[in-house]
Amino acid sequence: MTRIGMSVKNLKEITDLLNTVITEVKLKLESKGINIRAVDPAHVAMINIDIPRESFKEYSIDADEEIAIDVERLKNVIKVARDSDEISITKEKDKLLFEIGTVNKKFNLLDPSTVTTPKIPQISSEFYVVLLKSDLEKGLKAAEDVSDAIRLTLTPDSFRARSVSDTEESELILPKDMLKEISCKSTIKSSYPLEYLIRFIKSVTTTDELKLSFKDDYPLVISFKFGVGRDIDGTFLLAPRMEQ
């Protein structure tokens, strides 16, 4: 029997992250834990989540398998719980049973063959910056009503995030001494769709630091650890927005 126990807070954050790009998702259950990969229909944003078995309160599976779920239904289950609650999830043939204190909820699983699991592209860059999530969030909020795109610039001494319209301009400027880490030998720039970044930053609540890797007109890779014990690995990939 497949039975999993975890904190509601962790499950809520995972669900919110997935909901930034997709409404249906496939979960790969293995002895070492669970892997989740999702890409939005436009193939602009992708999420990869690795949940080690150590982050679960209980983790018991008969064999490796893949299951597919409706993310919106999962959100409805979480609505009845508090962040401090624990949740037990049991697979019963083609259904999932959720036990939250005195409340039980159940819904049907999807057919795994109908849900596509994207391949994670091998994207690497020697240029990266590690910064506080709160700092990036301020820059994104400032840009939200300016434009639908944001241009990231990395130099050996600073990180900048700038949005421009015909009538307004917003720029986040973080000098080297305000950054956790920086690796850059020359100036690099790339623009990205702001909407996806804002949805992403709002969904991550338990992480303090983000690692941003990119190059000129190259996909952005945001790496982070999250969850109650900061032991869940997350990666958010975003395609560049090519400027005319």
SETOR-510063 format. One record per residue: residue number from 1; residue in three letters; x, y, z of N, C-alpha, C in turn. Coordinates in nm, 2 decimals. Atoms other than C-alpha are relative to their C-alpha. Layout:
VODREN   pos   code   n_east   n_north     n_up   ca_east   ca_north    ca_up   c_east   c_north     c_up
VODREN   NUM    ALA        X         Y        Z         X          Y        Z        X         Y        Z
...
***
This chain:
VODREN   pos   code   n_east   n_north     n_up   ca_east   ca_north    ca_up   c_east   c_north     c_up
VODREN     1    MET     0.08     -0.12     0.00      0.00       0.00     0.00     0.09      0.13     0.00
VODREN     2    THR    -0.07     -0.13     0.00      0.12       0.35    -0.08    -0.06      0.09     0.10
VODREN     3    ARG     0.05     -0.10    -0.11      0.09       0.58     0.22     0.11      0.10     0.03
VODREN     4    ILE    -0.09     -0.11    -0.02      0.25       0.91     0.27    -0.05      0.10     0.10
VODREN     5    GLY     0.03     -0.10    -0.10      0.25       1.15     0.56     0.09      0.12    -0.01
VODREN     6    MET    -0.08     -0.12     0.01      0.36       1.51     0.54    -0.07      0.12     0.06
VODREN     7    SER     0.07     -0.12    -0.06      0.30       1.86     0.67    -0.08      0.07    -0.11
VODREN     8    VAL     0.09     -0.07     0.09      0.02       2.06     0.52     0.08      0.12    -0.06
VODREN     9    LYS    -0.07     -0.12     0.05      0.25       2.36     0.49     0.09     -0.03    -0.12
VODREN    10    ASN    -0.08      0.04     0.11      0.49       2.17     0.26    -0.08     -0.03    -0.12
VODREN    11    LEU     0.08      0.04     0.11      0.21       2.03     0.05    -0.06      0.12    -0.06
VODREN    12    LYS     0.06     -0.12     0.06      0.05       2.37     0.01     0.11      0.08    -0.08
VODREN    13    GLU    -0.10     -0.07     0.08      0.38       2.53    -0.11     0.03     -0.07    -0.13
VODREN    14    ILE    -0.02      0.08     0.12      0.44       2.25    -0.35    -0.11      0.02    -0.10
VODREN    15    THR     0.11     -0.02     0.09      0.09       2.28    -0.49    -0.01      0.14    -0.06
VODREN    16    ASP    -0.01     -0.14     0.05      0.12       2.66    -0.52     0.10      0.02    -0.11
VODREN    17    LEU    -0.10     -0.01     0.10      0.44       2.62    -0.71    -0.04     -0.06    -0.13
VODREN    18    LEU     0.05      0.07     0.12      0.29       2.37    -0.95    -0.11      0.08    -0.07
VODREN    19    ASN     0.11     -0.07     0.06     -0.01       2.59    -1.00     0.04      0.13    -0.07
VODREN    20    THR    -0.05     -0.12     0.08      0.21       2.87    -1.14     0.01     -0.04    -0.15
VODREN    21    VAL    -0.02      0.04     0.14      0.25       2.66    -1.46    -0.10     -0.10    -0.05
VODREN    22    ILE     0.08      0.12     0.06      0.01       2.37    -1.48    -0.12     -0.03     0.09
VODREN    23    THR     0.12      0.04    -0.07     -0.33       2.23    -1.37     0.00     -0.15     0.02
VODREN    24    GLU    -0.01      0.14    -0.01     -0.25       1.86    -1.41     0.15     -0.04     0.00
VODREN    25    VAL    -0.14      0.04    -0.01      0.08       1.69    -1.31     0.02     -0.14     0.03
VODREN    26    LYS    -0.04      0.14    -0.02      0.25       1.35    -1.29     0.10      0.00     0.11
VODREN    27    LEU    -0.09      0.02    -0.11      0.43       1.24    -0.97     0.07     -0.13    -0.02
VODREN    28    LYS    -0.08      0.12     0.01      0.71       0.99    -0.99     0.04     -0.04     0.14
VODREN    29    LEU    -0.03      0.05    -0.14      0.72       0.79    -0.66     0.11     -0.11    -0.01
VODREN    30    GLU    -0.11      0.10    -0.01      1.05       0.61    -0.59     0.04     -0.02     0.14
VODREN    31    SER    -0.04      0.03    -0.14      1.22       0.46    -0.29     0.07      0.12     0.07
VODREN    32    LYS    -0.07     -0.12    -0.05      1.43       0.78    -0.25    -0.08      0.12     0.02
VODREN    33    GLY     0.08     -0.11    -0.02      1.14       1.01    -0.26    -0.09      0.03    -0.13
VODREN    34    ILE     0.09     -0.03     0.11      0.91       1.19    -0.51     0.06      0.11    -0.09
VODREN    35    ASN    -0.04     -0.10     0.10      1.01       1.38    -0.83    -0.12      0.05    -0.07
VODREN    36    ILE     0.11     -0.06     0.07      0.77       1.62    -0.99     0.05      0.10    -0.11
VODREN    37    ARG    -0.04     -0.10     0.11      0.82       1.80    -1.33    -0.12      0.05    -0.07
VODREN    38    ALA     0.11     -0.06     0.07      0.58       2.03    -1.50     0.04      0.12    -0.08
VODREN    39    VAL    -0.03     -0.11     0.09      0.58       2.27    -1.79    -0.13      0.06    -0.04
VODREN    40    ASP     0.13     -0.06     0.03      0.32       2.53    -1.88    -0.03     -0.03    -0.15
VODREN    41    PRO     0.04      0.04     0.14      0.12       2.48    -2.21     0.08      0.08    -0.10
VODREN    42    ALA    -0.07     -0.08     0.10      0.32       2.76    -2.38     0.15     -0.04    -0.01
VODREN    43    HIS    -0.14      0.04    -0.02      0.65       2.59    -2.28     0.09      0.12     0.02
VODREN    44    VAL    -0.08     -0.12    -0.04      0.77       2.92    -2.13     0.07     -0.02     0.13
VODREN    45    ALA    -0.06      0.02    -0.14      0.82       2.81    -1.77    -0.01     -0.15     0.03
VODREN    46    MET     0.00      0.14    -0.04      0.91       2.47    -1.62     0.04      0.00     0.15
VODREN    47    ILE    -0.04      0.02    -0.14      0.94       2.35    -1.26     0.04     -0.15     0.02
VODREN    48    ASN    -0.04      0.14    -0.04      1.13       2.05    -1.12     0.01      0.00     0.15
VODREN    49    ILE     0.00      0.01    -0.14      1.08       1.95    -0.76     0.04     -0.14     0.05
VODREN    50    ASP    -0.05      0.13    -0.06      1.27       1.67    -0.57    -0.03      0.00     0.15
VODREN    51    ILE     0.03      0.01    -0.15      1.12       1.57    -0.23     0.06     -0.12     0.05
VODREN    52    PRO    -0.06      0.12    -0.06      1.35       1.34    -0.04    -0.09     -0.07     0.10
VODREN    53    ARG     0.09      0.07    -0.09      1.18       1.07     0.16     0.02      0.04     0.15
VODREN    54    GLU    -0.03     -0.05    -0.13      1.34       1.22     0.47    -0.09      0.12     0.04
VODREN    55    SER     0.08     -0.11    -0.03      1.11       1.52     0.44    -0.14     -0.04     0.03
VODREN    56    PHE     0.13      0.05    -0.03      0.80       1.30     0.48    -0.01     -0.05     0.15
VODREN    57    LYS     0.03      0.06    -0.13      0.65       1.21     0.82    -0.01     -0.15    -0.01
VODREN    58    GLU     0.02      0.15     0.03      0.57       0.87     0.67     0.02     -0.01    -0.15
VODREN    59    TYR    -0.01      0.02     0.15      0.67       0.73     0.33     0.01     -0.15    -0.02
VODREN    60    SER     0.01      0.14     0.03      0.57       0.38     0.23    -0.06     -0.03    -0.14
VODREN    61    ILE     0.05      0.03     0.14      0.54       0.26    -0.13     0.03     -0.15    -0.02
VODREN    62    ASP    -0.02      0.14     0.03      0.51      -0.10    -0.26     0.11     -0.01    -0.11
VODREN    63    ALA    -0.10      0.00     0.12      0.71      -0.02    -0.58     0.00      0.14    -0.06
VODREN    64    ASP    -0.01     -0.13     0.07      0.82       0.27    -0.79    -0.13      0.01    -0.10
VODREN    65    GLU     0.11     -0.02     0.09      0.52       0.41    -0.98    -0.02      0.15    -0.03
VODREN    66    GLU     0.03     -0.13     0.04      0.38       0.72    -1.15    -0.15      0.02     0.02
VODREN    67    ILE     0.14     -0.03    -0.02      0.05       0.88    -1.05    -0.02      0.14    -0.06
VODREN    68    ALA     0.03     -0.13     0.06     -0.12       1.18    -1.21    -0.12      0.06     0.08
VODREN    69    ILE     0.11     -0.07    -0.08     -0.34       1.44    -1.02    -0.04      0.13    -0.06
VODREN    70    ASP     0.05     -0.13     0.04     -0.55       1.74    -1.08     0.04      0.10     0.11
VODREN    71    VAL    -0.05     -0.09    -0.10     -0.38       2.03    -0.90    -0.11      0.08     0.06
VODREN    72    GLU     0.11     -0.07    -0.06     -0.70       2.22    -0.85    -0.07     -0.08     0.10
VODREN    73    ARG     0.06      0.09    -0.10     -0.85       1.93    -0.67     0.08     -0.01     0.13
VODREN    74    LEU    -0.09      0.01    -0.11     -0.55       1.91    -0.45    -0.01      0.13     0.08
VODREN    75    LYS     0.02     -0.12    -0.07     -0.59       2.28    -0.37    -0.12      0.00     0.09
VODREN    76    ASN     0.12      0.00    -0.07     -0.94       2.22    -0.26     0.01     -0.08     0.13
VODREN    77    VAL    -0.02      0.08    -0.12     -0.83       1.95    -0.02     0.07      0.08     0.11
VODREN    78    ILE    -0.09     -0.07    -0.09     -0.57       2.18     0.14    -0.08      0.11     0.07
VODREN    79    LYS     0.08     -0.11    -0.06     -0.84       2.45     0.20    -0.06     -0.03     0.14
VODREN    80    VAL     0.06      0.03    -0.13     -0.98       2.26     0.49     0.10     -0.02     0.11
VODREN    81    ALA    -0.11      0.03    -0.10     -0.64       2.23     0.67     0.07      0.13     0.04
VODREN    82    ARG    -0.09     -0.11    -0.05     -0.42       2.47     0.87     0.15     -0.04    -0.03
VODREN    83    ASP    -0.14      0.02     0.03     -0.05       2.51     0.80     0.07     -0.09     0.10
VODREN    84    SER    -0.06      0.08    -0.11      0.03       2.34     1.13    -0.05     -0.14     0.00
VODREN    85    ASP     0.05      0.13     0.01     -0.17       2.03     1.04     0.09     -0.10    -0.07
VODREN    86    GLU    -0.06      0.10     0.07     -0.03       1.70     0.93    -0.10     -0.07    -0.09
VODREN    87    ILE     0.10      0.07     0.10     -0.19       1.51     0.63     0.06     -0.13    -0.03
VODREN    88    SER    -0.03      0.14     0.05     -0.19       1.14     0.55    -0.07     -0.02    -0.13
VODREN    89    ILE     0.05      0.02     0.13     -0.23       1.04     0.19     0.01     -0.15    -0.03
VODREN    90    THR    -0.01      0.14     0.03     -0.32       0.68     0.09    -0.06     -0.02    -0.14
VODREN    91    LYS     0.05      0.03     0.13     -0.36       0.55    -0.26    -0.08     -0.13     0.01
VODREN    92    GLU     0.09      0.11     0.00     -0.66       0.33    -0.30    -0.04     -0.03    -0.14
VODREN    93    LYS     0.02      0.03     0.14     -0.66       0.18    -0.65     0.02      0.13    -0.08
VODREN    94    ASP    -0.01     -0.12     0.08     -0.75       0.48    -0.87    -0.04      0.13     0.07
VODREN    95    LYS     0.04     -0.12    -0.08     -0.82       0.72    -0.59     0.11      0.03     0.11
VODREN    96    LEU    -0.08     -0.04    -0.11     -0.63       0.92    -0.33    -0.09      0.04     0.12
VODREN    97    LEU     0.07     -0.03    -0.12     -0.76       0.94     0.03     0.09      0.09     0.08
VODREN    98    PHE    -0.07     -0.09    -0.08     -0.66       1.24     0.23    -0.06      0.01     0.14
VODREN    99    GLU     0.05      0.00    -0.14     -0.69       1.23     0.61     0.07      0.12     0.07
VODREN   100    ILE    -0.05     -0.12    -0.07     -0.65       1.57     0.79    -0.08      0.01     0.13
VODREN   101    GLY     0.07     -0.01    -0.13     -0.74       1.54     1.16    -0.13     -0.08    -0.01
VODREN   102    THR     0.13      0.07     0.00     -1.11       1.45     1.17    -0.07      0.01    -0.13
VODREN   103    VAL     0.06     -0.02     0.14     -1.17       1.53     0.80     0.07     -0.10    -0.10
VODREN   104    ASN    -0.05      0.08     0.11     -1.13       1.28     0.52    -0.06      0.05    -0.13
VODREN   105    LYS     0.04     -0.03     0.14     -1.14       1.37     0.15     0.06     -0.09    -0.10
VODREN   106    LYS    -0.05      0.10     0.09     -1.10       1.16    -0.15    -0.03      0.05    -0.15
VODREN   107    PHE     0.03     -0.03     0.14     -1.07       1.22    -0.53     0.07     -0.10    -0.09
VODREN   108    ASN    -0.05      0.09     0.10     -1.00       1.02    -0.84     0.14      0.05    -0.06
VODREN   109    LEU    -0.12     -0.03     0.07     -0.65       1.00    -0.99    -0.03      0.01    -0.15
VODREN   110    LEU     0.01     -0.01     0.14     -0.60       1.09    -1.35     0.08     -0.11    -0.07
VODREN   111    ASP    -0.07      0.10     0.08     -0.48       0.85    -1.62     0.14      0.06    -0.03
VODREN   112    PRO    -0.14     -0.06     0.03     -0.09       0.90    -1.62     0.03      0.01    -0.14
VODREN   113    SER    -0.03     -0.01     0.14     -0.08       0.84    -1.99    -0.05      0.13    -0.07
VODREN   114    THR     0.06     -0.12     0.06     -0.28       1.16    -2.05     0.08      0.12     0.05
VODREN   115    VAL    -0.08     -0.11    -0.05     -0.03       1.38    -1.86     0.15     -0.01    -0.04
VODREN   116    THR    -0.13      0.00     0.05      0.30       1.47    -2.02     0.10      0.04     0.11
VODREN   117    THR    -0.11     -0.04    -0.09      0.62       1.48    -1.81     0.11      0.05    -0.09
VODREN   118    PRO    -0.11     -0.06     0.09      0.87       1.72    -1.97     0.14     -0.05     0.04
VODREN   119    LYS    -0.14      0.03    -0.03      1.24       1.65    -2.00     0.06      0.13     0.04
VODREN   120    ILE    -0.07     -0.12    -0.05      1.45       1.89    -1.80     0.12      0.02    -0.09
VODREN   121    PRO    -0.11     -0.02     0.09      1.69       2.05    -2.05     0.13      0.03     0.09
VODREN   122    GLN    -0.13     -0.02    -0.06      2.06       2.06    -1.96     0.05      0.14    -0.02
VODREN   123    ILE    -0.04     -0.14     0.01      2.11       2.43    -1.90     0.10      0.03     0.11
VODREN   124    SER    -0.10     -0.04    -0.10      2.42       2.55    -1.73     0.07      0.13    -0.04
VODREN   125    SER    -0.07     -0.13     0.02      2.59       2.89    -1.69     0.09      0.02     0.12
VODREN   126    GLU    -0.10     -0.03    -0.11      2.90       2.99    -1.50    -0.03      0.13     0.06
VODREN   127    PHE     0.04     -0.13    -0.05      2.73       3.32    -1.44    -0.12     -0.01     0.09
VODREN   128    TYR     0.12      0.02    -0.09      2.50       3.33    -1.13     0.01      0.10     0.11
VODREN   129    VAL     0.00     -0.09    -0.12      2.40       3.54    -0.83    -0.09     -0.07     0.10
VODREN   130    VAL     0.09      0.05    -0.12      2.26       3.43    -0.49    -0.04      0.12     0.08
VODREN   131    LEU     0.05     -0.12    -0.07      2.04       3.68    -0.33    -0.12     -0.03     0.09
VODREN   132    LEU     0.12      0.02    -0.08      1.76       3.72    -0.08    -0.13      0.00    -0.08
VODREN   133    LYS     0.13      0.00     0.07      1.42       3.63    -0.20    -0.08      0.13     0.02
VODREN   134    SER     0.07     -0.12    -0.03      1.28       3.94    -0.03     0.05      0.12    -0.09
VODREN   135    ASP    -0.05     -0.11     0.08      1.51       4.17    -0.23    -0.05     -0.01    -0.15
VODREN   136    LEU     0.05      0.01     0.14      1.41       4.02    -0.57    -0.15      0.03     0.00
VODREN   137    GLU     0.15     -0.02    -0.01      1.04       4.03    -0.46    -0.03      0.15    -0.01
VODREN   138    LYS     0.02     -0.15     0.00      1.07       4.41    -0.40     0.01      0.05    -0.15
VODREN   139    GLY    -0.02     -0.04     0.13      1.21       4.45    -0.75    -0.11     -0.04    -0.10
VODREN   140    LEU     0.10      0.04     0.08      0.94       4.25    -0.91    -0.13      0.07     0.02
VODREN   141    LYS     0.12     -0.08    -0.03      0.66       4.43    -0.73     0.01      0.14    -0.05
VODREN   142    ALA    -0.01     -0.13     0.05      0.80       4.76    -0.83    -0.02      0.01    -0.15
VODREN   143    ALA     0.01      0.01     0.15      0.81       4.65    -1.20    -0.14     -0.04    -0.05
VODREN   144    GLU     0.13      0.06     0.04      0.46       4.49    -1.20    -0.09      0.09    -0.08
VODREN   145    ASP     0.09     -0.09     0.07      0.27       4.80    -1.31     0.07      0.08    -0.11
VODREN   146    VAL    -0.08     -0.07     0.10      0.54       4.92    -1.55     0.00     -0.06    -0.13
VODREN   147    SER    -0.01      0.07     0.12      0.58       4.66    -1.81    -0.03     -0.15     0.02
VODREN   148    ASP     0.02      0.14    -0.01      0.52       4.29    -1.89     0.13     -0.08    -0.01
VODREN   149    ALA    -0.13      0.07     0.01      0.89       4.21    -1.91     0.10      0.07     0.09
VODREN   150    ILE    -0.10     -0.05    -0.09      1.19       4.26    -1.69     0.14     -0.04    -0.05
VODREN   151    ARG    -0.14      0.03     0.05      1.56       4.28    -1.79     0.09     -0.01     0.11
VODREN   152    LEU    -0.09      0.03    -0.10      1.81       4.12    -1.57     0.14      0.03    -0.05
VODREN   153    THR    -0.14     -0.03     0.04      2.17       4.25    -1.58     0.09     -0.04     0.12
VODREN   154    LEU    -0.10      0.04    -0.10      2.47       4.09    -1.40     0.13      0.05    -0.04
VODREN   155    THR    -0.14     -0.05     0.02      2.81       4.25    -1.37     0.09     -0.06     0.11
VODREN   156    PRO    -0.08      0.06    -0.11      3.11       4.15    -1.16    -0.03      0.07     0.13
VODREN   157    ASP     0.02     -0.07    -0.13      2.99       4.41    -0.90    -0.14      0.03     0.04
VODREN   158    SER     0.14     -0.03    -0.04      2.61       4.42    -0.91    -0.10     -0.09    -0.08
VODREN   159    PHE     0.12      0.06     0.06      2.27       4.27    -1.00    -0.11      0.10    -0.02
VODREN   160    ARG     0.10     -0.10     0.02      2.00       4.48    -1.16    -0.12     -0.07    -0.07
VODREN   161    ALA     0.12      0.05     0.06      1.64       4.41    -1.26    -0.08      0.13    -0.04
VODREN   162    ARG     0.06     -0.12     0.05      1.48       4.68    -1.48    -0.11     -0.02    -0.10
VODREN   163    SER     0.11      0.00     0.08      1.15       4.74    -1.64    -0.03      0.14    -0.05
VODREN   164    VAL     0.02     -0.13     0.06      1.06       5.02    -1.88    -0.12      0.00    -0.09
VODREN   165    SER     0.11     -0.02     0.09      0.75       5.15    -2.06     0.02      0.14    -0.06
VODREN   166    ASP    -0.01     -0.14     0.06      0.68       5.47    -2.26    -0.01      0.11     0.11
VODREN   167    THR     0.02     -0.10    -0.10      0.59       5.65    -1.94     0.06     -0.02     0.14
VODREN   168    GLU    -0.05      0.03    -0.13      0.75       5.47    -1.65     0.13     -0.09    -0.01
VODREN   169    GLU    -0.12      0.08    -0.01      1.07       5.30    -1.54     0.02     -0.05     0.15
VODREN   170    SER    -0.03      0.05    -0.14      1.16       5.08    -1.24     0.13     -0.09    -0.01
VODREN   171    GLU    -0.13      0.08     0.00      1.50       4.93    -1.15     0.04     -0.03     0.15
VODREN   172    LEU    -0.06      0.05    -0.13      1.62       4.72    -0.86     0.15     -0.01    -0.02
VODREN   173    ILE    -0.14      0.00     0.01      1.99       4.77    -0.80     0.06     -0.06     0.13
VODREN   174    LEU    -0.06      0.07    -0.11      2.18       4.53    -0.57     0.15      0.00    -0.02
VODREN   175    PRO    -0.14      0.01     0.01      2.55       4.60    -0.52     0.06     -0.13     0.06
VODREN   176    LYS    -0.06      0.13    -0.04      2.79       4.32    -0.45    -0.01     -0.03     0.15
VODREN   177    ASP     0.00      0.03    -0.14      2.79       4.37    -0.08    -0.14     -0.03     0.06
VODREN   178    MET     0.14      0.04    -0.04      2.41       4.31    -0.07    -0.03     -0.14    -0.05
VODREN   179    LEU     0.02      0.13     0.06      2.45       3.98    -0.25     0.07     -0.11     0.08
VODREN   180    LYS    -0.06      0.11    -0.08      2.52       3.64    -0.09     0.12     -0.06    -0.08
VODREN   181    GLU    -0.11      0.04     0.09      2.73       3.53    -0.39    -0.02      0.06    -0.13
VODREN   182    ILE     0.01     -0.05     0.14      2.81       3.65    -0.74     0.12     -0.06    -0.07
VODREN   183    SER    -0.10      0.06     0.08      3.00       3.48    -1.02    -0.02      0.06    -0.14
VODREN   184    CYS     0.02     -0.06     0.13      3.04       3.70    -1.33     0.13      0.07    -0.04
VODREN   185    LYS    -0.12     -0.06     0.05      3.34       3.81    -1.54    -0.02      0.12    -0.09
VODREN   186    SER     0.04     -0.11     0.09      3.16       4.05    -1.78    -0.14      0.03     0.02
VODREN   187    THR     0.14     -0.04    -0.01      2.83       4.22    -1.82    -0.09     -0.10    -0.08
VODREN   188    ILE     0.10      0.08     0.08      2.54       3.99    -1.92    -0.14      0.05     0.02
VODREN   189    LYS     0.14     -0.06    -0.01      2.18       4.08    -1.99    -0.10     -0.10    -0.07
VODREN   190    SER     0.10      0.08     0.06      1.86       3.89    -2.06    -0.14      0.05     0.05
VODREN   191    SER     0.13     -0.04    -0.04      1.49       3.98    -2.05    -0.10     -0.12     0.01
VODREN   192    TYR     0.09      0.11    -0.02      1.21       3.76    -1.92    -0.14      0.05     0.03
VODREN   193    PRO     0.14     -0.05    -0.03      0.83       3.77    -1.89    -0.03      0.01     0.15
VODREN   194    LEU     0.01     -0.03    -0.14      0.74       3.93    -1.57    -0.11     -0.08     0.07
VODREN   195    GLU     0.11      0.06    -0.06      0.41       3.76    -1.51     0.04     -0.14     0.07
VODREN   196    TYR    -0.04      0.13    -0.05      0.57       3.41    -1.46     0.09      0.02     0.13
VODREN   197    LEU    -0.08     -0.02    -0.11      0.83       3.55    -1.22    -0.08      0.05     0.12
VODREN   198    ILE     0.08     -0.04    -0.11      0.57       3.72    -1.01    -0.08     -0.11     0.06
VODREN   199    ARG     0.07      0.12    -0.05      0.36       3.41    -0.98     0.09     -0.09     0.07
VODREN   200    PHE    -0.10      0.09    -0.07      0.67       3.21    -0.89     0.04      0.06     0.14
VODREN   201    ILE    -0.05     -0.06    -0.12      0.79       3.45    -0.62    -0.11      0.00     0.11
VODREN   202    LYS     0.11      0.00    -0.09      0.45       3.46    -0.46    -0.03     -0.14     0.06
VODREN   203    SER     0.03      0.14    -0.04      0.43       3.08    -0.44     0.10     -0.06     0.10
VODREN   204    VAL    -0.11      0.05    -0.09      0.76       3.03    -0.25     0.00      0.08     0.13
VODREN   205    THR     0.02     -0.07    -0.13      0.71       3.11     0.12     0.11     -0.04     0.10
VODREN   206    THR    -0.09      0.04    -0.11      0.97       2.91     0.31     0.15      0.01    -0.04
VODREN   207    THR    -0.14     -0.01     0.04      1.29       2.99     0.12     0.04      0.14     0.03
VODREN   208    ASP    -0.05     -0.13    -0.03      1.51       3.28     0.21     0.09      0.05    -0.12
VODREN   209    GLU    -0.10     -0.04     0.11      1.77       3.27    -0.08    -0.04     -0.07    -0.13
VODREN   210    LEU     0.02      0.06     0.13      1.75       3.21    -0.45     0.13      0.02    -0.08
VODREN   211    LYS    -0.11      0.00     0.09      2.02       3.13    -0.70    -0.05      0.02    -0.14
VODREN   212    LEU     0.04     -0.03     0.14      1.97       3.29    -1.04     0.12     -0.02    -0.09
VODREN   213    SER    -0.11      0.02     0.10      2.18       3.16    -1.33    -0.06      0.04    -0.14
VODREN   214    PHE     0.04     -0.04     0.13      2.16       3.31    -1.68     0.12      0.05    -0.08
VODREN   215    LYS    -0.10     -0.06     0.09      2.35       3.44    -1.98    -0.08      0.09    -0.10
VODREN   216    ASP     0.06     -0.09     0.10      2.28       3.68    -2.27    -0.11     -0.08    -0.08
VODREN   217    ASP     0.12      0.06     0.07      1.93       3.60    -2.41     0.00     -0.15     0.01
VODREN   218    TYR    -0.01      0.14    -0.03      1.94       3.26    -2.24    -0.10     -0.03     0.11
VODREN   219    PRO     0.10      0.03    -0.10      1.69       3.07    -2.02     0.06      0.03     0.15
VODREN   220    LEU    -0.04     -0.03    -0.14      1.69       3.18    -1.65    -0.03     -0.13     0.08
VODREN   221    VAL     0.01      0.11    -0.09      1.74       2.90    -1.39     0.00      0.05     0.14
VODREN   222    ILE     0.00     -0.04    -0.14      1.63       2.97    -1.04     0.00     -0.12     0.09
VODREN   223    SER    -0.02      0.12    -0.09      1.75       2.71    -0.78    -0.03      0.05     0.14
VODREN   224    PHE     0.03     -0.04    -0.13      1.62       2.71    -0.43    -0.03     -0.13     0.09
VODREN   225    LYS     0.04      0.10    -0.09      1.56       2.49    -0.12    -0.12      0.05     0.08
VODREN   226    PHE     0.11     -0.05    -0.07      1.23       2.51     0.05    -0.07     -0.11     0.09
VODREN   227    GLY     0.06      0.10    -0.09      0.99       2.33     0.29     0.03      0.04     0.14
VODREN   228    VAL    -0.01     -0.02    -0.15      0.96       2.33     0.67     0.15     -0.02     0.04
VODREN   229    GLY    -0.14      0.03    -0.04      1.31       2.17     0.70     0.10      0.05    -0.11
VODREN   230    ARG    -0.08     -0.05     0.11      1.45       2.35     0.38     0.07     -0.12    -0.07
VODREN   231    ASP    -0.06      0.11     0.05      1.52       2.00     0.25    -0.06     -0.05    -0.14
VODREN   232    ILE     0.06      0.02     0.13      1.31       2.01    -0.07     0.08      0.08    -0.11
VODREN   233    ASP    -0.07     -0.07     0.10      1.50       2.10    -0.39    -0.09      0.04    -0.11
VODREN   234    GLY     0.08     -0.05     0.10      1.33       2.32    -0.64     0.08      0.07    -0.11
VODREN   235    THR    -0.07     -0.07     0.12      1.43       2.45    -0.99    -0.12      0.06    -0.08
VODREN   236    PHE     0.09     -0.06     0.09      1.23       2.70    -1.19     0.07      0.06    -0.12
VODREN   237    LEU    -0.06     -0.04     0.12      1.32       2.76    -1.55    -0.09      0.09    -0.08
VODREN   238    LEU     0.09     -0.10     0.07      1.20       3.05    -1.76     0.07      0.04    -0.13
VODREN   239    ALA    -0.06     -0.04     0.13      1.26       3.11    -2.13     0.02      0.15    -0.02
VODREN   240    PRO    -0.02     -0.14     0.01      1.40       3.44    -2.23    -0.10      0.07    -0.10
VODREN   241    ARG     0.09     -0.08     0.09      1.19       3.71    -2.40     0.09      0.08    -0.09
VODREN   242    MET    -0.08     -0.06     0.09      1.36       3.82    -2.71    -0.05      0.14    -0.04
VODREN   243    GLU     0.04     -0.13     0.02      1.35       4.19    -2.75     0.03      0.04    -0.15
VODREN   244    GLN    -0.01     -0.04     0.14      1.30       4.35    -3.10     0.10      0.12    -0.01
***
